[in-house]
Amino acid sequence: MVREEQLTSEPEYFRINLHLMCGTLFTVSEKKVQVPTKNSWMKNTYFWIAGILFILGLIGLIWGDGVIRDPGQRHENKLWAIYLIASLVMFINGYISHKLWLKQFDHLTGQE
């Protein structure tokens, strides 16, 4: 059984050490710490989905709802507005997700 999990961070690597009931220390895995770069937000899928929904919303606004309506989809008024609102929701979700990732990185490196 695992008694305690301990995270230790080093400049380039961090180790997850598990103390077993017998008191022996084993290294389970070793990972390289992902350092955020200037454009690390681009790797967040929420921003890509928000961008696609925004473009589809604009296309629906300019050329009409029929262009973005799926085959067999129920006809709704102002479908383009639903797409634009969904893009805003996805953007907010991506922003929160990115900020939490940066905060987690600061916590691992002790820069809080």
C-alpha positions as CSV (number, residue, x, y, z in Angstrom):
1,M,0.0,0.0,0.0
2,V,1.1,3.5,-0.6
3,R,1.5,5.5,2.5
4,E,2.5,9.0,1.2
5,E,3.1,10.7,-2.1
6,Q,5.8,13.4,-2.2
7,L,6.5,15.8,-5.0
8,T,9.9,17.3,-5.2
9,S,11.0,19.7,-7.9
10,E,14.4,20.2,-9.4
11,P,15.5,22.8,-12.0
12,E,14.8,20.6,-15.0
13,Y,13.2,17.4,-13.6
14,F,10.8,16.5,-10.9
15,R,10.4,13.1,-9.4
16,I,7.3,11.5,-7.9
17,N,8.4,9.4,-5.0
18,L,6.3,6.9,-3.2
19,H,7.0,5.7,0.3
20,L,5.8,2.2,0.6
21,M,4.8,0.7,4.0
22,C,8.2,-1.1,4.3
23,G,9.8,2.3,4.2
24,T,11.7,1.8,0.9
25,L,11.8,4.7,-1.5
26,F,11.2,4.0,-5.1
27,T,11.2,6.5,-8.0
28,V,8.1,5.8,-10.0
29,S,8.5,8.2,-12.9
30,E,10.7,11.1,-14.1
31,K,9.3,13.9,-16.3
32,K,10.7,17.0,-17.8
33,V,8.9,20.1,-16.5
34,Q,7.0,21.9,-19.3
35,V,8.1,25.5,-19.4
36,P,5.5,27.9,-20.7
37,T,6.6,29.7,-23.8
38,K,5.4,33.0,-25.2
39,N,2.8,31.2,-27.5
40,S,1.9,28.4,-25.1
41,W,-1.8,29.5,-25.1
42,M,-2.0,28.4,-28.8
43,K,-1.7,24.7,-27.6
44,N,-5.0,25.1,-25.7
45,T,-7.7,23.5,-27.8
46,Y,-10.4,25.7,-26.2
47,F,-9.0,28.7,-28.1
48,W,-9.0,26.8,-31.4
49,I,-12.7,25.7,-30.9
50,A,-13.6,29.3,-29.9
51,G,-12.0,30.6,-33.1
52,I,-13.8,28.1,-35.3
53,L,-17.1,28.8,-33.7
54,F,-16.5,32.6,-34.1
55,I,-15.8,32.2,-37.8
56,L,-18.9,30.0,-38.3
57,G,-20.9,32.6,-36.4
58,L,-19.7,35.4,-38.7
59,I,-20.4,33.3,-41.8
60,G,-23.9,32.7,-40.6
61,L,-24.4,36.4,-39.8
62,I,-23.2,37.5,-43.3
63,W,-24.7,34.8,-45.5
64,G,-27.6,33.6,-43.4
65,D,-28.3,30.7,-41.1
66,G,-28.8,28.2,-43.9
67,V,-25.1,28.2,-44.6
68,I,-24.1,26.9,-41.2
69,R,-27.1,24.7,-40.4
70,D,-26.4,21.0,-40.3
71,P,-28.5,18.7,-42.6
72,G,-31.5,17.6,-40.7
73,Q,-31.0,20.2,-37.9
74,R,-34.1,21.9,-36.6
75,H,-34.6,25.5,-38.0
76,E,-33.8,28.1,-35.4
77,N,-33.8,31.8,-35.7
78,K,-30.5,33.5,-35.3
79,L,-28.4,30.4,-35.3
80,W,-25.3,32.6,-35.9
81,A,-25.9,34.2,-32.5
82,I,-25.8,30.8,-30.8
83,Y,-22.5,30.1,-32.5
84,L,-21.1,33.5,-31.4
85,I,-22.2,33.0,-27.8
86,A,-20.7,29.4,-27.8
87,S,-17.4,30.9,-29.1
88,L,-17.4,33.4,-26.2
89,V,-18.1,30.5,-23.7
90,M,-15.2,28.5,-25.2
91,F,-12.9,31.5,-25.1
92,I,-13.6,32.1,-21.4
93,N,-13.1,28.3,-20.7
94,G,-9.7,28.5,-22.5
95,Y,-8.7,31.6,-20.6
96,I,-9.5,29.9,-17.2
97,S,-7.8,26.7,-18.3
98,H,-4.6,28.6,-19.4
99,K,-4.4,30.6,-16.2
100,L,-4.8,27.5,-14.1
101,W,-2.0,25.8,-16.1
102,L,0.3,28.8,-15.5
103,K,-0.5,28.7,-11.8
104,Q,0.2,25.0,-11.6
105,F,3.6,25.6,-13.3
106,D,4.4,28.4,-10.8
107,H,3.5,26.0,-8.0
108,L,5.8,23.2,-9.3
109,T,8.7,25.5,-9.6
110,G,8.1,27.4,-6.4
111,Q,7.7,30.9,-8.0
112,E,4.2,31.7,-6.5
